[in-house]
Amino acid sequence: MFQSIATRSIVPVGLAVTGFVAICCLSLYAIMKQDMIDDAAQNGRNIANTVVLSTRYAMLHNDRQHLGNIIANIGQHQGVEHLRVFNHDGFITFSRNQSEIGRQVNKKVEGCSGCHSGSMPAEQLAAEKQTRRFKNERGVLVLAMSQPIYNEDSCSVSCHYHPVNHKVLGMLDIGLDQGPLQNSLALMRYRMIVFTLMTLVLTVGGVAALLNRSFFIPLKKLVAVTSTDETTEAERQLESGYGELSLLARNYHSLIVRLNDTREALTRCRSCNKEKDGGGS
Amino acid sequence: MTTTEADSAQTQEEQRIALLVSIRRLHSRSHQGLWAIAAFACTSVPIMLSDRIFPPLAPGIKKMLGTPPSSNMISALLVVYAFSAILLVLGRITNGSPKMVSFSHIGYLICFYAFYYFSGVLPENFWAVLATGMTILSLESYHIWSLSMAKIKEEEETLAILERRMGMKSHVPESMR
């Protein structure tokens, strides 16, 4: 079965097309997934920046109640998993979740280690390093962004107690639920699988059907007719409409006719000779 | 038996042994592609579990290696590599080239794994590299297998003729004679 022309023609084409389409789809899916995650992270950073700008006035006036209300209200927004502000020492000073206020975060965990990996904490961090993905205690996949709150002239000169050498006053940390993003990715994955399967069925099926119609069926007939010496119905069918195979069938047919003629001539000749020999004796 | 007849019988026996050895060699060669696939699969398993097996790269090593290429660039290169490799194998199938399965593909694919790993996007792109490897190696394996099988058939036909001449009971199946 594996040595037949049909298998030898279809298997390499099927393998090459299936494999290449699968490679392209998998690569495309990975690229699109990364792009969507990058977009979501950019949106998250924009939200974090908006929160920092919204709380700026309250921070300058050290209006803690106002600041707490802003954080609590934005934190209730659908899709926001956590929203908290750390001070310079890593203590949570404001949070949507009141129970975590006053807790100190571990500087070695992901999200903090980007700046705190060296002996001196980094003051500037690349945008992609401000982003992290993890599963929280409720099992929700979270995309979290940390936005540094920098010391400004107005902070150190006009109001309260921040010295000039404190470059970073604290950090705003926002976590967004990745559920909708995961749902979009799952839908995209499902659509790509359906599209890939349809493409494969059409390509491989189309090639197989065409090969079958124009090559394998006439070839089978050719094999059938060349297995006998007699002119069969299949041979007559094969004599036109199949291109080179029809030509081959016609050549074969004329060869058989010539062979039969030669045989008949030989038989006649032999019987003539016998008659002559019989007459002579 | 005369000396010439004895010499001829000896030559035929030598030919017969040579054919049997050749058939055996072709049989083992036809499975070479499967060894390549198995080797690639064995390499891919620890890479799939790289998150759990390998420790994260130290910042010092990351700094030493420099900025990794973007994942989009690696993916584009992977697609170009897959396209070229598949075309080359299809070309070899068309020409009936007897070139063996190239184990170098496994090396190239490991390089792709390494690049994705250093770029931090290996889990997302693991299946693309696996599909590339499986496609190229399966095609090569199929090519070598079908080529070896065709050669084995030829050799067995020659062996059947030789054994008939020697008046021996043939090792070759009835259908081949």
Interface residues (C-beta under 8 A of the other chain):
Chain A: F2 Q3 R8 V11 P12 L15 A16 T18 G19 F20 A22 I23 C24 L26 S27 A30 I31 K33 Q34 S117
Chain B: P59 S71 N72 S75 L78 V79 A82 F83 I86 V89 L90 I93 V121 E124 N125 W127 A128 A131 T132 M134 T135 I136 S138 L139 Y142 H143 S146 M149 A150 K153
